[in-house]
Each structure stands twice: as C-alpha cells, then as structure tokens.
Amino acid sequence: SSTTPGAGQSVAVGEIWKDTTIRAWGQVSVAGAADLLWGAGVQSVTWTAAGKVTIVLTNAAVNALCPVVICNGSAVRVAVIKALAGLDTIEVWTLDGAGTPTDTDFYFIVCGN
C-alpha cells in the first residue's frame, strides 16, 4: 500500500509510505575543504571547521529529517549528525577515538518527510 502512517501503526515489510523518502545522498571528500564527489539532492557542502561539514539540501523537508553517515576513514570512530531546524541542512561531525574533531571522507543518506 501507499499511505501515510498514523500514531501506533506498524510498517509491514515491502510497504511504501508516501510521506517518507530519500531526499539526498552522496559521498563527501574532506581534507581542509569539503567536496561533493557524487550525489543528488544537495545544494552545497561546506567545510566549517576540523571534523565539521555542513550539507544544505536542494529541497527542505516538511516535518523531519533522518540523516545517516558512514565514515570512510580508519582513524574516525564517531560521526555525529544534527538536522537543523530549517529542515534543509545537516551538520556532520567526525571524531577520532579520543573525541578530537578529525577530517575524514564519508557517505551520507538523508531521508525525510
């Protein structure tokens, strides 16, 4: 089926929900600057500090964003992702095992509704 879920509803395997879709995805190269190597749904990618990248989506979500990041560097142990209030921007922080911000390449997918 293709419908909008309500409170307390569950999602069966294979069902499609019309209000949640992949809004953007890509691979970002980070080394003192940030470059979008490939992807879609992205207006801009900006390196803002060591270990911190801001991604602006082409189209804002209406209700919520759900970003997922996979790091591509062995020195990085943690990726922290924050969807900002405007629902068109996410911030990605990459940290080493000691919690120090560290530049590393990463892949991302942003779902939203």
CORQUI-V45741 format. One record per run of one state. SS is the DSSP state (hx for helix, st for strand, lp for the rest). FROM is the first residue (numbers start at 1). LEN is the number of residues. If there is no record, write none. Layout:
# CORQUI-V45741
SS;FROM;LEN  SS;FROM;LEN
This chain:
# CORQUI-V45741
lp;1;1  st;2;2  lp;4;12  st;16;2  lp;18;3  st;21;10  lp;31;3  st;34;7  lp;41;1  st;42;8  lp;50;2  st;52;6  lp;58;7  st;65;7  lp;72;4  st;76;8  lp;84;5  st;89;8  lp;97;4  st;101;1  lp;102;4  st;106;7  lp;113;1
